[in-house]
Structure formats: C-alpha cells, structure tokens
C-alpha cells in the first residue's frame, strides 16, 4: 500500500499551481529531494520536496524561551513540547500524469488533500525512462533505476560539467560501459579525446580489452595527401596573407596525393619572392617540428570508428596545446565528413577538458579545433554524429557549443560564475535545484534537458570496469614515489 505522508495545508504562499506545503505525519519519513503524488481530478499530480521546516509553537517566542530557561531548566521539563513539534514539507509541483500523458498543473491542490508516495511505474513514465536505455544510476530516496534513452541522451549532444574531482571521468566511464554493453549491431562507435590518459584503463579490463583501441598522440599522424590544400593551410592560422596562401596552395596541388613535409618545403624553395618564400618556410618549419604530419593518416578512419567499440586518443604524452588541437581538429573533421557520407557508423565523440578545445573568446590560432567541433554541435544530430563535452570550467567553454548540448549532467560546481552560467543556460533549473549544485556530494549529479522530462538528481551507479590509476590521493602518490625510489636505489646498489 502507498505510504500516507501527510496533508496539504493552507498558508500565505499557497497552495498554488506551482507549489504547496504539507504537514508530515508523525510516523512518516520524508526527505528533501523526494517525490510525492496527490490524486487530483485531472489525474496524479507529481511534485518534489524542495525543503523541510520543523516547527514547535512552544519555541515561537524567543523572549518566553529565554525567560523560562534562564534558571537552567529546559522547556521540555515544564511543557509537553514534543507533542507540539511537527514538520512541514515545502513542495514544488512538476506536473500531472493521466493515461500515460503529462501536462502542467492548471489548478492548485486543495488544503486537506492526502500526500502519498508515488507509484514507481508512474515516476518512470514521468521522467521518460527507457527499460532498454543506458543505466546511469538511481533516483535518490526511491528504488528506481535511471535508464535514459540512447537517442534522447546523445543525438542532440550532451555536456558533463563539474569541478575537478567531482566525478566527471567516473560518470563518463559508466556511460562508456553502457555503450559498449549494447547488443551487437545496436551500439555506436565511441571515440574519446583523452588529455590525461584516464580512459586507457578500458584496454586493461578483461571485459573490454577486445573492444578498446588506444592511439597515443606520438603515433597519430595527419596525412598530407588526405586533406585538401585549403584544409592544410587552415591549420596554420599565422598564414594570413592572401599571397602566401595562394603560393602554398599552388605548391601543394603540384605534389599529388603522396608527399611529406620535406617534399612540401623543398617545393616551396622555388617561390620567386624571397620574403614570401622565407615566411612560408618558417611557418612550415614550425609545423614540421610538431612531428605530426606524414604522407598518410594514422590511425586509419576504419580503425578509429568501429561500431560498438571504444577508441581512446591518448594525448597525455604531449604538453603542446597546438599539437593536441591539430589532432582533434583533423580527426573530428574526418569523422564528421565520413559520417555524412555514411562511411563510418554513428558515433559519439567525447571531448575531455573541452574548454581547451572549444574555448570561448580565444583567438583562432589558440582554438584550431573549435570550428569543426562547433560545426558538429550545430549539424551533427542530422547525421548521427554526437558530441559529449566534458569541462570543469563551463564559463570558459564555447557558449554556442554548450547551448547545442541539449542534455547536461551537472555534478558539483562551486564557482559562482560557472553556476550563474549554468542556471541561465539550462531550462528547467529552478532556484532550489541550482542551490543544491554547489553542495552535491561526489557520486550525485543533476541531469537536465532532452534526456529526461524534468530535471532529476541521480546517484551514479558503481562502475564495473577497471578504474584509471589517475587521480590517486596525494598520500598514495607520495608512497608510490618512495617505494619506487627505494627500489631504484637498491637496484643501483646491486648493479654496482
């Protein structure tokens, strides 16, 4: 039988179509964030407890309490204070459910209405869960798994926002598990841009080792013959002169399909204008030093985007931001163009530290990958090219790209500018919900947007895959260093 939580009361604030309060029965347990329901003429009204107030009329008057307790006695020794203590729940109305459909509440509930715990099946329908969806966690205070539809979560793009250490990578790991666990032929290709090498642990897990491919940045090559002359020139934003661009394009066109940076630089030696020649050669030399360009692409696109499998582009072995952006720009462009021609399966491109690759307000030379990622954000949903942008600094992330992420998973954020940015850019986040974001514990997040019908706090489920060794505590790192130093010293002593 459903639990009777209490009765709606009348006060200065309501009941209204948006909120109401109810007095909680003595034996009932109601918690902030819990969902409740009330039977109304239009169906079942679903609401969320936004806060709980405890009151006792014996303590209403501070002067009286001070006077009575001034001699050291407590109020409870002279008066039946426990009998007059009661809790009032402040509730935010979400909507009304009837015949599998939901609509806004157009009339307030009546004082005296009984408040009950909601039916689990109704809550699942209310939030739009899919029994075959991605299992990301559970609803706090309710025994209900959060299973979101794959299309609703990813097709219109997703963002995961949180401060460092709040669980972004952990949540992403859970999502990757769910994507890799899809039945054969029903999954998407998963490509992760991994600046810190956090996701290569999937390649060390027996359950996923055969589905995971790791590509280190040192082994990634951009095939000169596989990009158009204009695409290559665009990768060198310092070349702004029209004359320089024309001369360089002409030399590239004269080299055919297979050539190296040395071939291109040799070809540019025949440019008549010495100033133009020297400037082009200087720019090409800077690019050559990145050791990034070759005659053909590595990895091959067919190996990078494999249906139902994970590719980790591990950028942790380089600190050069330009090299990282060039890799991301080139791979993202090739993936998107191939998907438009149906040459690769539908994919989700997960970009960690997205504010580094799609920064807001940065100059073009400091944001080489921004253009293509913004293009995928605007147009990708039409072709099955999805984005998941992960960032600890939403304020520094491209507003255009973030606005195209129709689902946001928000973990703990404390920076007031980031909080304000999120509150203003996310529909459906009320003030009581926004106030909780800064105090979220690790392992709990807010999902809002296309994937769910209403903003929802989620306790993220435990991972089943091997976790990354990154992110160890400072104590563990110190102990590891001490052990390794001691072992190295002993090895050196034995060698001597």
C-alpha positions in Angstrom: 0.0 0.0 0.0 1.2 3.5 -0.8 2.5 5.5 2.3 0.4 8.4 3.5 2.9 11.2 4.1 0.5 13.9 5.4 -2.0 16.5 4.4 -1.8 19.7 2.3 -2.1 22.9 4.4 -3.0 26.4 3.6 -0.7 29.3 4.2 0.3 32.7 2.6 2.3 31.0 -0.2 -0.4 28.6 -1.3 -1.4 26.1 -2.4 -0.8 27.4 -5.9 -0.3 25.7 -9.3 3.5 25.9 -8.7 3.9 25.0 -5.1 2.3 23.9 -1.8 3.1 22.7 1.7 2.0 19.7 3.7 2.3 18.7 7.3 4.2 15.4 7.6 2.5 12.6 9.6 4.4 11.8 12.8 5.4 8.3 11.7 6.2 9.2 8.1 9.8 9.7 6.8 10.0 12.4 4.2 13.4 13.7 2.9 14.4 16.7 0.8 14.5 15.8 -2.9 11.9 13.1 -2.5 9.0 12.8 -4.9 5.4 12.7 -3.8 2.0 12.4 -5.5 -1.6 13.6 -4.9 -4.7 12.3 -6.6 -6.4 15.3 -8.3 -9.4 15.5 -10.7 -7.0 15.7 -13.7 -5.0 12.6 -12.7 -2.0 12.2 -10.4 0.0 15.3 -9.5 3.7 14.7 -9.2 5.8 17.0 -7.0 9.3 17.2 -5.5 10.0 18.1 -1.8 12.3 21.2 -2.0 12.8 21.6 1.7 11.5 20.6 5.1 10.8 23.0 8.0 10.4 21.9 11.6 8.3 23.9 13.9 7.2 24.0 17.6 4.8 26.6 18.9 6.4 26.5 22.4 9.6 27.9 20.8 7.9 30.6 18.7 8.6 33.4 21.2 12.3 33.8 21.8 11.7 36.0 24.9 9.5 33.4 26.5 12.0 30.6 25.9 14.8 32.7 27.3 12.8 33.6 30.4 11.7 30.1 31.2 15.1 28.5 30.6 17.1 31.3 32.4 17.2 29.3 35.7 18.8 26.3 33.9 15.6 24.3 33.3 14.6 23.2 29.8 11.2 23.9 28.2 10.6 20.2 28.0 10.7 19.8 31.8 7.7 22.1 32.2 5.7 21.7 29.0 4.7 18.9 26.6 6.9 20.3 23.8 7.3 17.0 21.9 3.5 16.9 21.4 3.6 20.2 19.6 6.5 19.6 17.3 5.8 19.0 13.7 7.5 19.1 10.2 6.2 20.9 7.2 7.4 19.9 3.7 7.8 22.7 1.1 6.9 21.2 -2.3 7.5 22.2 -5.9 4.8 21.0 -8.4 6.2 19.2 -11.5 3.2 18.1 -13.5 0.1 15.9 -13.8 0.0 12.3 -15.1 -3.0 10.8 -16.7 -3.3 7.9 -19.2 0.4 7.8 -19.8 0.5 11.6 -20.7 1.8 14.5 -18.7 0.7 18.1 -18.6 1.2 21.2 -16.5 -0.9 21.7 -13.4 -3.5 24.3 -14.1 -5.3 24.2 -10.8 -3.9 24.2 -7.3 -4.4 21.2 -5.0 -6.8 21.6 -2.1 -5.9 22.0 1.5 -6.5 18.7 3.2 -5.5 16.6 0.2 -3.6 13.5 1.1 0.0 13.4 0.0 1.3 9.9 -0.9 4.5 8.3 -2.1 4.4 7.9 -5.9 4.0 4.7 -7.9 7.3 3.6 -9.3 5.9 3.0 -12.8 4.3 6.4 -12.8 7.7 8.0 -11.9 9.5 6.1 -14.7 7.0 7.3 -17.2 7.0 10.8 -15.7 10.8 11.2 -16.3 10.7 9.4 -19.6 12.9 6.4 -18.7 13.5 3.6 -21.2 13.7 0.0 -19.9 16.3 -0.6 -22.7 18.2 2.6 -22.0 21.6 3.4 -20.6 21.6 2.6 -16.8 23.4 5.6 -15.2 22.3 5.3 -11.6 19.3 5.5 -9.2 16.8 8.2 -8.1 17.8 9.2 -4.6 15.2 8.1 -1.9 13.5 5.8 -4.5 14.2 2.3 -5.6 14.2 3.2 -9.3 17.0 2.8 -11.8 17.7 5.8 -14.1 17.7 4.3 -17.6 17.8 7.0 -20.3 17.1 6.5 -23.9 20.3 6.5 -26.1 18.9 8.8 -28.7 17.4 11.3 -26.3 20.7 11.4 -24.3 23.2 11.7 -27.2 21.7 12.6 -30.5 21.3 16.2 -29.6 24.6 16.2 -27.8 25.5 16.1 -24.1 27.7 18.0 -21.7 29.1 16.9 -18.3 30.0 19.8 -16.1 31.8 19.7 -12.7 34.8 20.9 -10.8 37.9 18.8 -10.7 37.5 15.7 -8.6 33.7 15.7 -8.6 33.3 12.6 -10.7 33.2 13.6 -14.3 35.5 10.8 -15.6 33.8 8.3 -13.3 30.4 9.2 -14.8 31.8 9.1 -18.3 33.3 5.6 -17.6 29.8 4.5 -16.6 28.3 5.8 -19.8 31.1 4.2 -21.9 30.3 0.8 -20.2 26.7 1.1 -21.1 27.6 2.0 -24.7 30.0 -1.0 -25.0 27.5 -3.3 -23.4 24.8 -2.7 -26.1 23.8 -5.7 -28.2 25.8 -6.3 -31.3 24.6 -4.1 -34.1 22.7 -1.7 -31.8 25.7 0.3 -30.5 27.6 3.3 -31.7 31.3 4.0 -32.2 32.8 5.7 -29.2 35.8 8.0 -29.6 37.3 9.7 -26.6 39.7 12.7 -26.7 41.7 11.9 -23.6 44.2 14.6 -22.5 45.2 12.8 -19.3 45.1 9.1 -20.3 42.2 8.3 -18.0 40.3 6.0 -20.2 43.0 3.7 -21.5 42.2 1.5 -18.4 39.4 0.0 -20.6 42.1 -1.6 -22.6 43.4 -3.3 -19.4 40.0 -4.7 -18.4 39.3 -8.3 -19.5 35.6 -7.4 -20.2 36.5 -4.6 -22.6 40.1 -5.3 -23.8 38.8 -6.7 -27.2 36.6 -3.6 -27.7 39.1 -0.9 -26.9 41.8 0.7 -29.1 44.3 3.2 -27.7 46.0 5.7 -30.0 48.8 7.7 -28.4 49.5 11.1 -29.8 53.1 10.2 -30.7 51.7 7.6 -33.1 48.9 9.8 -34.6 49.8 11.2 -38.0 48.0 13.6 -40.2 48.2 12.5 -43.8 49.1 15.5 -46.0 47.8 13.8 -49.1 44.4 13.0 -47.5 43.5 16.6 -46.8 42.7 19.4 -49.3 45.3 22.1 -49.8 43.0 24.7 -48.2 42.4 22.4 -45.2 46.1 22.2 -44.6 46.6 26.0 -44.9 43.7 26.5 -42.5 45.8 24.5 -39.9 48.4 27.3 -40.0 46.5 30.4 -38.9 49.7 32.5 -38.9 49.5 32.4 -42.7 47.1 35.3 -43.2 48.5 36.9 -46.3 46.5 36.1 -49.5 49.7 35.9 -51.4 51.3 33.3 -49.0 48.1 31.2 -49.1 47.9 31.2 -52.9 51.6 30.3 -53.2 51.4 27.5 -50.7 48.2 26.0 -52.2 49.8 26.0 -55.6 52.8 24.0 -54.3 50.6 21.5 -52.5 48.5 21.0 -55.7 51.6 20.3 -57.6 52.7 17.4 -55.3 50.0 14.9 -56.0 48.5 12.6 -53.3 51.5 11.3 -51.5 54.1 13.6 -50.1 55.8 14.6 -46.9 56.6 17.9 -45.1 60.2 17.7 -46.6 58.7 17.4 -50.0 56.5 20.4 -49.5 59.3 22.6 -48.1 61.5 21.6 -51.0 58.7 22.5 -53.4 58.4 26.0 -51.7 62.0 26.7 -52.4 61.1 27.8 -55.9 58.9 30.7 -54.8 60.3 33.7 -56.5 59.5 36.3 -53.9 62.1 35.8 -51.2 60.1 37.4 -48.4 57.1 35.3 -49.2 59.3 32.2 -49.5 61.1 32.7 -46.2 57.9 33.4 -44.3 56.2 30.3 -45.7 59.2 28.1 -45.0 59.4 29.5 -41.4 55.8 28.6 -40.8 56.2 25.1 -42.3 59.3 24.5 -40.2 57.4 25.3 -37.0 54.7 22.8 -38.1 57.3 20.2 -39.0 58.8 20.4 -35.5 55.5 19.0 -34.1 56.4 15.7 -35.8 52.7 15.3 -36.6 52.4 15.2 -40.4 53.1 12.3 -42.7 52.0 11.1 -46.2 49.0 9.1 -44.9 46.7 9.2 -41.9 47.4 7.1 -38.8 45.1 5.7 -37.4 43.0 4.7 -40.4 39.5 6.0 -40.1 38.0 2.5 -40.2 40.1 1.6 -37.1 39.2 4.8 -35.3 35.4 4.5 -35.6 34.2 0.9 -35.1 30.6 0.2 -34.2 30.2 -0.9 -30.6 33.8 -0.3 -29.7 35.9 2.3 -28.0 38.8 4.3 -29.4 40.9 6.3 -26.9 43.0 9.1 -28.4 45.5 9.5 -25.6 47.1 12.9 -25.6 48.8 12.6 -22.2 52.2 12.1 -23.8 52.3 15.7 -25.2 52.1 19.1 -23.5 52.0 21.0 -26.8 48.5 22.5 -26.9 48.8 23.3 -30.7 49.6 19.7 -31.4 46.6 18.5 -29.3 44.3 20.9 -31.1 45.6 19.9 -34.6 45.0 16.2 -33.8 41.5 16.9 -32.5 40.6 19.2 -35.4 41.8 16.8 -38.1 40.2 13.6 -36.5 36.9 15.4 -35.8 36.7 16.7 -39.3 37.5 13.3 -40.9 34.9 11.6 -38.7 32.2 14.1 -39.4 32.8 14.1 -43.2 32.9 10.3 -43.3 29.7 10.1 -41.2 27.9 12.5 -43.6 28.8 10.0 -46.4 27.8 7.0 -44.3 31.3 5.7 -44.5 31.6 5.1 -40.7 28.9 4.1 -38.1 27.0 6.6 -36.0 29.5 7.8 -33.3 29.8 9.8 -30.1 32.9 12.0 -29.8 33.7 12.5 -26.2 35.9 15.5 -25.6 37.5 15.8 -22.1 38.7 19.2 -21.0 36.5 20.6 -23.7 37.3 24.2 -22.7 40.8 23.6 -24.1 39.5 22.6 -27.5 36.4 24.7 -27.8 37.3 27.8 -25.8 35.1 30.9 -25.6 36.6 34.1 -26.9 40.1 32.7 -27.8 41.9 33.8 -30.9 41.7 31.5 -33.9 45.4 30.4 -33.5 44.6 29.3 -30.0 41.4 27.4 -30.9 42.2 25.4 -34.0 39.7 22.7 -33.2 36.9 25.0 -32.2 35.5 25.4 -35.7 34.8 21.7 -36.5 33.5 20.9 -33.0 31.1 23.8 -33.3 30.0 22.5 -36.7 29.3 19.0 -35.3 27.4 20.7 -32.4 25.2 22.6 -34.9 24.8 19.9 -37.6 25.8 16.5 -36.2 22.4 15.3 -35.0 21.2 15.2 -38.6 23.9 12.6 -39.5 24.3 10.6 -36.3 27.5 12.4 -35.2 27.1 13.1 -31.5 29.2 15.1 -29.1 29.8 14.8 -25.3 31.7 17.8 -24.0 33.3 17.5 -20.5 34.5 20.5 -18.7 35.4 21.8 -15.2 35.0 25.4 -16.4 31.7 25.9 -18.2 32.2 29.7 -18.3 35.4 29.2 -20.5 33.6 26.8 -22.9 32.1 28.0 -26.1 28.6 29.3 -25.5 27.5 28.2 -28.9 28.7 24.6 -28.4 27.3 24.4 -24.9 23.9 25.7 -26.0 23.7 22.9 -28.6 24.2 20.2 -25.8 20.5 19.6 -25.2 21.3 17.3 -22.2 23.5 18.4 -19.4 24.8 16.3 -16.5 25.9 18.7 -13.8 28.0 17.4 -10.8 29.4 19.6 -8.0 30.3 23.1 -9.1 31.2 25.9 -6.6 32.5 28.7 -8.8 29.7 31.4 -8.8 30.3 32.5 -12.4 30.0 28.9 -13.6 26.9 28.3 -11.5 25.3 31.5 -12.9 26.3 30.5 -16.4 24.6 27.1 -16.0 21.5 28.4 -14.4 21.0 30.9 -17.2 21.7 28.4 -20.0 19.7 25.4 -18.7 15.9 25.5 -18.9 14.1 23.9 -16.1 16.6 24.6 -13.3 14.7 26.3 -10.5 16.5 28.2 -7.8 16.1 25.4 -5.2 17.7 23.0 -7.7 20.5 25.4 -8.5 21.2 26.0 -4.8 21.9 22.3 -4.4 24.6 22.0 -7.1 27.3 23.6 -5.0 26.8 21.1 -2.2 26.4 17.9 -4.2 28.5 15.1 -2.8 30.8 13.1 -5.2 28.7 10.4 -6.9 25.5 12.5 -7.2 24.6 14.7 -10.2 21.8 16.6 -11.8 20.6 15.6 -15.3 18.6 18.2 -17.1 17.4 18.6 -20.7 16.4 16.4 -23.6 17.2 13.0 -21.9 14.7 13.5 -19.1 11.3 15.1 -19.0 12.1 17.1 -15.8 15.4 17.9 -14.0 16.5 15.0 -11.9 19.1 14.3 -9.3 20.8 10.9 -9.8 23.0 8.8 -7.6 25.5 7.5 -10.2 25.8 3.7 -10.2 29.1 1.9 -9.4 31.4 1.2 -12.3 32.0 -2.4 -13.3 35.1 -1.7 -15.4 38.7 -1.1 -14.2 39.2 2.4 -13.0 42.0 4.6 -14.1 45.1 4.8 -12.0 45.0 8.6 -12.5 43.5 10.8 -9.8 45.2 9.0 -6.8 45.4 10.7 -3.5 48.4 12.8 -2.7 49.3 10.3 0.1 49.2 7.4 -2.4 51.4 9.2 -4.9 53.9 10.0 -2.2 54.0 6.4 -1.0 54.4 5.2 -4.6 57.3 7.6 -5.2 59.0 6.5 -2.0 58.7 2.8 -2.9 60.0 3.3 -6.4 62.9 5.5 -5.2 63.8 2.9 -2.6 63.7 0.1 -5.2 65.7 2.0 -7.8 68.4 2.7 -5.1 68.6 -1.0 -4.2 68.8 -2.0 -7.9 71.6 0.5 -8.5 73.4 -0.8 -5.4 73.2 -4.4 -6.6 74.4 -3.3 -10.1 77.4 -1.6 -8.7 
